[in-house]
């Protein structure tokens, strides 16, 4: 089974950028939908962005225009470019593969604070 490992999180200031990576242990070329979710303290996990194997993307309203999801099937990697970060973007960000019952990564912490 494919395993997902996120990286790239950290502590940044409002307005900064971060690029999250999700590295898969196996091929993702056959996985139609890859996604990023996030979960803030005391809140439910919520979808951030999705990308299909053909490159079609979809974003939650609260990140439209600021975040960009991309994937490289040859590198078995999905990225989330996050620009103009806000304190409310603080959360653990998870990579997700829509295959079988779904595969989650372990998450990477993003903290946006002055």
C-alpha positions as a Markdown table, in Angstrom:
| # | Residue | x | y | z |
|---|---|---|---|---|
| 1 | Unk | 0.0 | 0.0 | 0.0 |
| 2 | Unk | 1.2 | 3.5 | -0.8 |
| 3 | Unk | 2.3 | 5.6 | 2.2 |
| 4 | Unk | 2.3 | 9.3 | 2.2 |
| 5 | Unk | 4.9 | 11.6 | 4.0 |
| 6 | Unk | 4.3 | 15.3 | 4.3 |
| 7 | Unk | 7.0 | 17.8 | 4.8 |
| 8 | Unk | 7.6 | 21.6 | 4.5 |
| 9 | Unk | 5.6 | 22.9 | 7.4 |
| 10 | Unk | 6.9 | 25.4 | 9.9 |
| 11 | Unk | 6.5 | 28.7 | 11.7 |
| 12 | Unk | 6.0 | 31.7 | 9.5 |
| 13 | Unk | 4.7 | 35.2 | 9.8 |
| 14 | Unk | 1.5 | 36.5 | 8.2 |
| 15 | Unk | 2.0 | 37.2 | 4.5 |
| 16 | Unk | 4.7 | 34.6 | 4.2 |
| 17 | Unk | 4.8 | 31.6 | 1.9 |
| 18 | Unk | 5.4 | 27.9 | 2.4 |
| 19 | Unk | 5.5 | 25.0 | 0.1 |
| 20 | Unk | 4.3 | 21.6 | 1.5 |
| 21 | Unk | 5.4 | 18.4 | -0.1 |
| 22 | Unk | 3.7 | 15.0 | 0.0 |
| 23 | Unk | 6.0 | 12.2 | -1.1 |
| 24 | Unk | 4.4 | 8.8 | -1.9 |
| 25 | Unk | 6.2 | 5.5 | -1.3 |
| 26 | Unk | 4.8 | 4.2 | -4.5 |
| 27 | Unk | 3.3 | 5.3 | -7.8 |
| 28 | Unk | 0.5 | 7.8 | -7.7 |
| 29 | Unk | -0.1 | 7.8 | -11.4 |
| 30 | Unk | -3.2 | 5.5 | -11.0 |
| 31 | Unk | -4.6 | 7.5 | -8.1 |
| 32 | Unk | -7.2 | 9.8 | -9.7 |
| 33 | Unk | -7.6 | 12.3 | -6.9 |
| 34 | Unk | -4.9 | 13.5 | -4.5 |
| 35 | Unk | -5.8 | 16.2 | -1.9 |
| 36 | Unk | -4.7 | 18.3 | 1.0 |
| 37 | Unk | -6.7 | 18.7 | 4.1 |
| 38 | Unk | -6.1 | 20.6 | 7.3 |
| 39 | Unk | -7.1 | 20.4 | 10.9 |
| 40 | Unk | -6.9 | 23.3 | 13.3 |
| 41 | Unk | -7.0 | 22.9 | 17.1 |
| 42 | Unk | -10.5 | 22.1 | 18.3 |
| 43 | Unk | -11.8 | 22.1 | 14.8 |
| 44 | Unk | -12.8 | 19.4 | 12.3 |
| 45 | Unk | -10.6 | 18.4 | 9.5 |
| 46 | Unk | -11.5 | 20.3 | 6.3 |
| 47 | Unk | -10.6 | 20.0 | 2.7 |
| 48 | Unk | -8.2 | 22.5 | 1.2 |
| 49 | Unk | -7.5 | 21.5 | -2.3 |
| 50 | Unk | -7.8 | 18.5 | -4.7 |
| 51 | Unk | -6.1 | 17.6 | -7.9 |
| 52 | Unk | -6.9 | 14.9 | -10.4 |
| 53 | Unk | -4.5 | 12.7 | -12.3 |
| 54 | Unk | -5.2 | 14.9 | -15.3 |
| 55 | Unk | -4.3 | 18.1 | -13.4 |
| 56 | Unk | -7.8 | 19.5 | -12.7 |
| 57 | Unk | -7.8 | 21.4 | -9.4 |
| 58 | Unk | -10.4 | 22.5 | -6.9 |
| 59 | Unk | -10.0 | 24.7 | -3.9 |
| 60 | Unk | -11.8 | 25.6 | -0.8 |
| 61 | Unk | -13.1 | 29.2 | -0.9 |
| 62 | Unk | -10.9 | 30.2 | 2.0 |
| 63 | Unk | -7.7 | 29.5 | 0.1 |
| 64 | Unk | -8.7 | 30.4 | -3.5 |
| 65 | Unk | -6.2 | 32.8 | -5.0 |
| 66 | Unk | -3.6 | 32.1 | -2.3 |
| 67 | Unk | -2.9 | 28.3 | -2.5 |
| 68 | Unk | -2.0 | 26.1 | -5.4 |
| 69 | Unk | -1.9 | 22.4 | -5.6 |
| 70 | Unk | 0.2 | 20.5 | -8.1 |
| 71 | Unk | 1.4 | 17.0 | -8.7 |
| 72 | Unk | 4.1 | 15.2 | -10.6 |
| 73 | Unk | 3.2 | 11.6 | -11.1 |
| 74 | Unk | 6.7 | 10.7 | -12.3 |
| 75 | Unk | 8.1 | 11.9 | -9.0 |
| 76 | Unk | 5.2 | 10.5 | -6.9 |
| 77 | Unk | 4.8 | 13.9 | -5.3 |
| 78 | Unk | 2.1 | 16.4 | -4.6 |
| 79 | Unk | 2.7 | 19.9 | -3.5 |
| 80 | Unk | 0.8 | 22.7 | -1.9 |
| 81 | Unk | 2.1 | 26.2 | -2.5 |
| 82 | Unk | 0.7 | 28.5 | 0.2 |
| 83 | Unk | 1.1 | 32.2 | -0.3 |
| 84 | Unk | -0.2 | 35.2 | 1.7 |
| 85 | Unk | -0.6 | 33.0 | 4.8 |
| 86 | Unk | -2.9 | 34.2 | 7.5 |
| 87 | Unk | -3.0 | 33.2 | 11.2 |
| 88 | Unk | -6.2 | 31.3 | 10.5 |
| 89 | Unk | -4.3 | 29.0 | 8.2 |
| 90 | Unk | -2.6 | 27.6 | 11.3 |
| 91 | Unk | -3.3 | 23.9 | 11.3 |
| 92 | Unk | -1.8 | 20.4 | 10.7 |
| 93 | Unk | -1.9 | 19.8 | 7.0 |
| 94 | Unk | -2.5 | 16.3 | 5.7 |
| 95 | Unk | -2.0 | 14.7 | 2.3 |
| 96 | Unk | -4.7 | 12.3 | 1.2 |
| 97 | Unk | -4.9 | 9.8 | -1.6 |
| 98 | Unk | -8.4 | 8.8 | -2.8 |
| 99 | Unk | -7.8 | 5.1 | -3.3 |
| 100 | Unk | -9.3 | 2.1 | -1.7 |
| 101 | Unk | -10.6 | 3.4 | 1.7 |
| 102 | Unk | -8.3 | 6.4 | 1.5 |
| 103 | Unk | -4.8 | 6.9 | 2.6 |
| 104 | Unk | -3.6 | 9.7 | 4.9 |
| 105 | Unk | -0.2 | 11.0 | 5.7 |
| 106 | Unk | 0.9 | 11.8 | 9.2 |
| 107 | Unk | 0.6 | 15.5 | 8.7 |
| 108 | Unk | 2.8 | 18.5 | 8.9 |
| 109 | Unk | 2.3 | 21.5 | 11.3 |
| 110 | Unk | 1.9 | 25.0 | 9.8 |
| 111 | Unk | 1.9 | 27.9 | 12.2 |
| 112 | Unk | 1.3 | 31.4 | 11.1 |
| 113 | Unk | 2.0 | 33.9 | 13.8 |
| 114 | Unk | 3.6 | 37.3 | 14.4 |
